[in-house]
Amino acid sequence: MQGTLTEEQAHLRKTVSALLADRAGVPSPNAPSGHDRELWALMAGQVGLHGLGIPEVYGGAGCGSVELGVVFQEMGAVLLSAPFFASVALAANALLASGDEEICRRFLPSVAGGDLIGSVALTEENGRWDETGVRLEAGRTTAGSWRLTGRKTYVVDGCAADFLVVAARSRAGVSLFLVETDAPGLTRTPLRGLDPTRPLADVTFTDVPARPVGEDGAGWPAIRRMLDLAAVCLAAEQAGGAARTLEMSVEYARTRVQFNRPIGSFQAIKHKCADMLVAVELARSAALFAAEAAAEGRADASAVASLAKATCSESFVRCATETIQIHGGTGFTWEHPAQLYFKRARAGEVLLGSPAYHRKQLASRADLIPTGG
């Protein structure tokens, strides 16, 4: 484990930070729905962010989880409202984990180029992130084609996606299917979620034609792999969001004056900022640790992904909450971005599973984590 970024990774951070600072910025609560298509094309075409984690054979750059983590931290700092997480962390990783060469060659180059947006339809009304939660039915017709029937919910950027990687249950078990969103029988309905910067959707399947991804009944290992890699990306995003809330709080504490003194000179505010700094550094370390474990393909990578997700979720929630407290009445207003960071933190806390869920996952894999050295 290095624990620090290389020169190339540090340069990537500066490039992404400058791009997003200039073109993105924290979204306004009253901003129109949808993402900035011009910025999306710039990210994919000129900077190549969409293809960072995609192998070169599929049109990507062939980088690893550490580079993706660097990008997601910067995106988390500005609450980027774009389907990058859905397309890159979820859909692309699901296709790669499936091992389906034909599907990967067909779709991943377009994902890397930003021409296609993908997402994953996994969770259902039961809200479970494990194998038992998959109930959507996959059946085969007499002609041999596949049809899907049922409903998925909380699909990240489901209305923006051009295709969905769907987890469904066939007679052989949980399987993966690819469905293009213009398929007959597919209905997408926007959900009014807590976080307006990360849209969710309900997706209803009524005898929808689908193409299988990978082997029938062998879908769950690919989903599990995708969830681990996505958790690493989300942890990095949360670490970036937590760091930004600390910056906002310190800046406000320096300039806000009460009783002829900056409020940052008060002991209570100092303690809050100090606690936030500890939480931020913990999140950054956990996110980088998980990214390095994934990039190296270590045996404990799955356990460390759960560790990072639980740690970074709680750190972001704590920092976002304290930011509102430090800003006082201003922090409660819709005009101030503090409320958007709080909403992203709370929504991200349960996305891919709550901290309690990931602690259970971590406990079940505890024997994989080295105890010495």
C-alpha positions in Angstrom: 0.0 0.0 0.0 1.4 3.4 -1.0 -1.1 5.6 0.7 -0.1 8.6 -1.5 -0.8 9.6 -5.1 1.8 9.3 -7.8 2.8 12.3 -9.8 0.5 11.3 -12.7 -2.4 10.8 -10.3 -1.8 14.1 -8.6 -1.8 15.8 -12.1 -5.1 14.0 -12.9 -6.6 15.5 -9.7 -5.5 19.0 -10.6 -6.9 18.6 -14.1 -10.3 17.4 -13.0 -10.4 19.9 -10.2 -9.7 22.8 -12.6 -12.2 21.5 -15.1 -15.1 21.1 -12.6 -14.3 24.4 -10.9 -14.6 26.2 -14.2 -17.5 24.3 -15.8 -19.5 22.6 -13.0 -19.8 24.2 -9.6 -22.3 23.3 -7.0 -25.8 23.0 -8.7 -28.5 25.5 -7.8 -31.5 24.1 -5.9 -33.7 25.6 -8.7 -31.5 24.4 -11.6 -33.4 22.6 -14.4 -33.3 18.9 -14.4 -30.8 17.0 -16.6 -27.1 17.2 -16.9 -24.8 19.6 -18.8 -24.3 17.9 -22.2 -21.4 20.1 -23.2 -19.5 19.3 -20.0 -20.4 15.6 -20.4 -18.8 15.6 -23.9 -15.8 17.6 -22.7 -15.2 15.1 -19.8 -15.4 12.1 -22.2 -13.8 13.5 -25.3 -11.0 15.8 -24.3 -10.2 14.5 -20.8 -11.1 10.9 -21.2 -12.7 10.5 -17.8 -15.4 8.0 -18.9 -12.9 5.5 -20.1 -10.4 5.7 -17.2 -11.4 2.3 -15.7 -12.3 0.6 -19.0 -9.6 -1.6 -20.6 -7.9 -0.3 -23.7 -9.3 -3.2 -25.8 -12.7 -1.7 -25.2 -11.7 1.8 -26.0 -10.7 3.0 -22.5 -7.5 4.1 -20.9 -7.0 0.9 -18.8 -6.4 2.8 -15.5 -7.4 1.4 -12.1 -9.5 2.2 -9.1 -7.1 4.7 -7.7 -7.4 7.0 -10.8 -11.2 6.6 -10.7 -11.1 7.4 -7.0 -9.2 10.7 -7.7 -11.9 11.7 -10.2 -14.8 10.8 -7.9 -13.3 12.8 -5.0 -13.3 15.9 -7.2 -16.8 15.2 -8.5 -18.0 14.8 -4.9 -16.5 18.1 -3.9 -18.8 20.0 -6.4 -21.8 17.6 -6.2 -21.5 16.9 -9.9 -25.0 16.3 -11.2 -24.4 14.0 -14.1 -24.9 10.2 -14.8 -21.2 9.5 -14.4 -21.6 7.3 -11.4 -24.4 5.3 -13.0 -22.6 4.8 -16.3 -19.0 4.4 -15.2 -19.1 2.9 -11.6 -22.3 0.8 -12.1 -23.0 -0.1 -15.7 -19.4 -0.4 -17.1 -18.2 -2.4 -14.0 -21.2 -4.7 -14.3 -20.4 -5.5 -18.0 -16.7 -6.0 -17.3 -17.5 -8.3 -14.3 -19.8 -10.4 -16.4 -17.0 -11.5 -18.7 -19.3 -11.3 -21.7 -16.8 -10.4 -24.4 -19.4 -9.7 -27.1 -21.5 -7.4 -25.0 -18.4 -5.5 -23.7 -17.2 -5.0 -27.3 -20.6 -3.7 -28.3 -21.3 -1.3 -25.5 -18.2 -0.3 -23.6 -16.5 1.8 -26.3 -19.6 4.0 -26.5 -19.6 4.3 -22.7 -16.0 5.3 -22.7 -16.7 7.9 -25.4 -19.7 9.3 -23.6 -22.0 8.4 -26.5 -24.0 6.0 -24.4 -25.2 6.3 -20.8 -25.8 3.1 -18.8 -27.1 2.2 -15.4 -27.8 -0.8 -13.3 -31.3 -1.9 -12.3 -30.8 -4.0 -9.2 -33.0 -3.0 -6.2 -36.7 -3.7 -5.9 -39.4 -2.7 -3.5 -37.8 -4.7 -0.7 -34.8 -2.3 -0.9 -32.3 -5.1 -0.5 -28.8 -5.1 -2.0 -28.2 -8.8 -1.6 -29.0 -11.8 -3.8 -32.3 -12.6 -2.1 -33.7 -9.2 -3.0 -33.7 -10.0 -6.8 -37.3 -11.1 -7.7 -37.8 -9.6 -11.2 -38.7 -12.6 -13.5 -36.7 -13.6 -16.5 -38.4 -16.1 -18.9 -37.6 -17.7 -22.2 -40.0 -17.8 -25.1 -40.5 -20.8 -27.3 -38.4 -19.0 -29.9 -35.5 -18.9 -27.4 -35.5 -15.1 -26.7 -35.6 -13.6 -23.2 -38.4 -11.5 -21.7 -38.4 -9.6 -18.4 -41.4 -8.9 -16.2 -41.5 -7.0 -12.9 -40.4 -3.7 -11.4 -37.1 -2.2 -10.3 -36.8 1.0 -8.2 -34.2 3.5 -7.0 -32.4 3.1 -10.3 -29.7 5.7 -10.4 -30.1 8.0 -13.4 -32.6 5.5 -14.8 -34.4 8.1 -16.9 -31.1 9.4 -18.5 -29.8 5.9 -19.4 -29.6 4.6 -22.9 -29.4 1.0 -21.6 -29.8 -0.8 -18.3 -27.9 -3.8 -17.0 -30.7 -5.7 -15.2 -30.5 -8.3 -12.4 -33.3 -10.8 -12.8 -34.1 -14.3 -11.6 -34.4 -17.1 -14.1 -34.9 -20.8 -13.4 -31.2 -21.1 -13.1 -30.8 -18.3 -10.6 -29.9 -14.6 -10.7 -28.8 -13.6 -14.2 -27.8 -10.4 -15.9 -29.6 -8.9 -18.9 -29.1 -5.9 -21.0 -32.1 -3.8 -22.0 -32.0 -0.8 -24.2 -34.4 1.8 -22.8 -36.4 2.3 -26.0 -37.5 -1.4 -25.8 -41.2 -2.0 -26.0 -42.9 -2.6 -22.6 -40.3 -0.6 -20.7 -41.7 2.3 -18.6 -39.5 4.7 -16.6 -40.9 7.0 -14.0 -38.8 9.7 -12.2 -38.8 9.4 -8.4 -38.7 12.4 -6.1 -35.7 11.5 -4.0 -34.0 13.2 -1.2 -31.0 14.3 -3.3 -32.0 16.4 -6.3 -28.4 16.1 -7.7 -28.7 12.4 -8.2 -31.9 11.4 -9.9 -33.6 8.1 -9.3 -36.2 6.2 -11.3 -38.8 3.5 -11.1 -38.5 1.1 -14.0 -41.4 -1.3 -14.9 -40.8 -4.3 -17.2 -43.8 -5.7 -19.1 -42.7 -8.6 -21.2 -39.6 -6.6 -22.2 -37.2 -8.2 -24.7 -33.7 -8.5 -23.2 -30.3 -9.9 -24.2 -28.5 -12.1 -21.7 -25.2 -10.9 -20.3 -22.9 -13.8 -19.3 -24.1 -17.2 -18.4 -27.6 -17.9 -17.3 -27.7 -18.2 -13.5 -24.2 -16.9 -13.0 -25.1 -13.2 -12.6 -24.7 -12.7 -8.8 -20.8 -13.0 -8.7 -20.7 -10.3 -11.4 -23.1 -8.1 -9.4 -21.1 -8.6 -6.2 -18.0 -7.5 -8.0 -19.7 -4.5 -9.5 -21.1 -3.5 -6.1 -17.6 -3.7 -4.5 -16.1 -1.5 -7.2 -19.0 1.0 -7.1 -18.7 1.2 -3.3 -15.0 2.2 -3.7 -16.1 5.0 -6.2 -18.9 6.1 -3.9 -16.6 6.2 -0.9 -14.2 8.4 -2.8 -17.0 10.7 -3.8 -18.1 11.0 -0.2 -14.6 11.8 1.0 -14.5 14.6 -1.6 -17.9 15.9 -0.4 -16.8 15.8 3.3 -13.6 17.7 2.5 -15.5 20.4 0.7 -17.9 20.9 3.6 -14.9 21.3 5.9 -13.5 24.0 3.6 -16.9 25.8 3.6 -17.1 25.7 7.4 -13.6 27.0 8.0 -14.0 29.8 5.5 -17.3 30.9 7.1 -15.9 30.6 10.6 -13.1 33.0 9.6 -15.3 35.6 8.1 -18.5 35.5 10.2 -18.2 37.9 13.1 -20.2 37.9 16.4 -19.5 39.9 19.5 -16.7 41.6 17.5 -14.9 38.3 17.0 -14.8 35.8 14.2 -16.9 32.8 15.3 -13.9 30.6 14.5 -12.2 31.9 17.7 -15.0 30.4 19.8 -14.0 27.1 21.4 -17.2 25.3 20.3 -16.6 26.1 16.7 -12.9 25.1 16.9 -14.0 21.7 18.3 -16.5 21.2 15.5 -13.9 22.0 12.8 -11.3 19.8 14.5 -13.7 16.9 14.6 -14.6 17.4 11.0 -10.9 17.4 10.0 -10.5 14.0 11.7 -13.5 12.7 9.9 -12.2 14.0 6.5 -8.8 12.5 6.9 -10.3 9.2 8.0 -12.5 9.2 4.9 -9.7 10.1 2.6 -7.5 7.3 4.0 -10.2 4.7 3.9 -11.2 5.6 0.3 -7.6 5.5 -0.9 -6.9 2.2 1.0 -10.0 0.6 -0.7 -9.0 1.9 -4.2 -5.5 0.5 -3.9 -6.8 -2.8 -2.7 -9.2 -3.0 -5.7 -6.5 -1.9 -8.1 -4.1 -4.6 -6.8 -6.7 -7.3 -6.9 -6.0 -8.2 -3.2 -7.9 -11.0 -1.5 -9.4 -8.6 1.0 -10.5 -6.0 -1.5 -14.2 -6.8 -1.1 -14.0 -6.5 2.7 -12.0 -3.2 2.4 -14.6 -1.8 0.0 -17.3 -2.3 2.7 -15.0 -0.8 5.3 -14.5 2.3 3.1 -18.2 2.6 2.3 -19.3 2.5 6.0 -16.5 4.9 7.1 -16.9 7.5 4.3 -20.7 7.5 4.6 -20.6 8.3 8.3 -17.8 10.9 7.8 -19.7 12.7 5.1 -23.0 12.8 7.1 -21.1 14.1 10.2 -19.3 16.8 8.2 -22.5 17.9 6.3 -24.4 18.1 9.6 -21.8 20.1 11.3 -21.5 22.4 8.3 -25.2 23.4 8.8 -24.6 23.9 12.5 -21.6 26.1 12.0 -23.4 28.2 9.4 -26.3 28.7 11.8 -29.6 30.0 10.2 -27.9 30.5 6.9 -27.1 26.8 6.7 -30.8 25.9 6.9 -31.8 28.0 3.9 -32.4 26.6 0.4 -30.2 29.3 -1.1 -27.1 28.0 0.6 -25.4 24.8 -0.8 -25.0 23.3 2.7 -28.4 21.7 2.4 -27.4 20.0 -0.9 -24.3 18.5 0.7 -26.5 17.2 3.6 -29.0 15.7 1.1 -26.2 14.0 -0.9 -24.6 12.7 2.3 -27.8 11.2 3.6 -28.9 9.7 0.3 -25.4 8.3 -0.3 -25.4 6.8 3.1 -28.0 4.2 2.0 -27.0 3.9 -1.6 -25.3 0.5 -2.2 -26.2 -0.4 1.4 -26.2 1.4 4.8 -23.1 1.5 7.1 -24.8 -1.2 9.2 -25.2 -3.5 6.1 -21.5 -3.0 5.2 -20.3 -3.7 8.7 -22.1 -7.0 8.5 -20.4 -7.7 5.1 -17.1 -6.7 6.7 -17.7 -9.1 9.6 -18.5 -12.0 7.3 -15.2 -11.4 5.5 -13.0 -10.4 8.5 -10.8 -13.4 8.1 -9.6 -11.9 4.8 -8.2 -8.8 6.5 -4.5 -9.1 7.5 -4.0 -8.6 11.2 -0.3 -7.9 11.3 2.2 -5.6 9.5 
